[in-house]
Amino acid sequence: MSAQQSQKALLLPAPYGKFAIGATSIPTPGPGTVLVRNAAVALNPVDWMIQKMGFASDIIHFPAVIGWDFAGVVVSVGEGVTALQGGDRVVAQGNLQNERGSYQEYTIASVDYAAKIPAAISFDEAASLPIGLMTAATGLYQNGTLGAGLRAPWDDGGRGSYTGTPILIIGGASSVGCYVLQLAKLSGFAPIYTTASAKHTAYLESLGATRVIDRAQPLGSALAGEQFSVIFDAISEEETQHAASTLLARGGTLVLVHASALSEGELEGGRKTRSVFGSAFHPANGAVGAGVYANLERYLEEGDIKPNRVEVLAGGLAGIVGGLERLEKGAVSGVKLVVRPGETIQDAVQGK
């Protein structure tokens, strides 16, 4: 492949394989899509699960380019595309098709799940948005088995429609939790309770939290007497799920980012769980994805949605492997890990 036809990418050669920097073809955008030169891409916990646990390996074509979150500049547009043009600064969500994976220099983006980035938002910040924001939005607003079915703030009359209704968000300092806080505020929920390390209190209050409960404090005692019709558990470990179930009102919904670990007895009285999948490309999530991306530029401009705080890792695409190891160990808090593909060292290899 010539230099004009190829790009650097972080390749996963096989399920359970070792990542390595390699070369792959630069794709051509088709109808309804654009080609983006990636200025920044973000890391997500699901990516280490794909590598080390074989998650979704039955639908991935190997050697694979994975990754979901990217921000950059449109370099070419496909047939029928009018909403975006070359030179636009955009943020977009990828999927598990190799040409749409973000761990490479150029990625194909669907115009339905892409948005322009206001000048005040950096590429690094914008890259933190896609999966985290979509997971939050799907969990709250998807009307089916993946969400609580709430009225979305972008719908007519939806903004502020839950005024005076309390909500509990477990794991407010996680990437997803930060976006749930902001969407809950847009929806009018109040008071907004969340759990996190005490060091994140001021930050989470700036995003809309009414009260930040130290995550080391038992929820039952911290919120004695409270009952919630909606709880979003952005951690979803067994311990947090069991604690949340004791605070869930009859008929209430507990939104989880992992599978439910609760017994039938813990879900009596019409209580239910919803395990969210944050891809806009999931057939059940299309309406939520369209709503998010149609309004995202405006929400960013007006400050209704603020991107995650980010930590930029050195080494470009080669820095992803160490970042995923940190995510696997739970050693990331209050920030989104981001890399800049343009900083990738030629022939850099990560064998982990």
SULMO-V680437 format. One record per run of one state. SS is the DSSP state (H for helix, E for strand, - for the rest). FROM is the first residue (numbers start at 0). TO is the last residue. Records with the same first field share a line. If there is no record, write none. Layout:
SS=FROM-TO / FROM-TO
This chain:
-=0-4 / 12-17 / 25-31 / 42-43 / 53-62 / 64-67 / 77-87 / 93-96 / 100-102 / 104-104 / 116-121 / 126-128 / 141-165 / 170-173 / 187-190 / 196-196 / 207-209 / 214-217 / 222-226 / 233-236 / 245-246 / 256-263 / 267-270 / 275-281 / 302-308 / 312-314 / 328-334 / 339-339 / 343-351
E=5-11 / 18-24 / 32-41 / 63-63 / 68-76 / 88-92 / 103-103 / 105-109 / 113-115 / 166-169 / 191-195 / 210-213 / 227-232 / 247-255 / 271-274 / 309-311 / 335-338
H=44-52 / 97-99 / 110-112 / 122-125 / 129-140 / 174-186 / 197-206 / 218-221 / 237-244 / 264-266 / 282-301 / 315-327 / 340-342
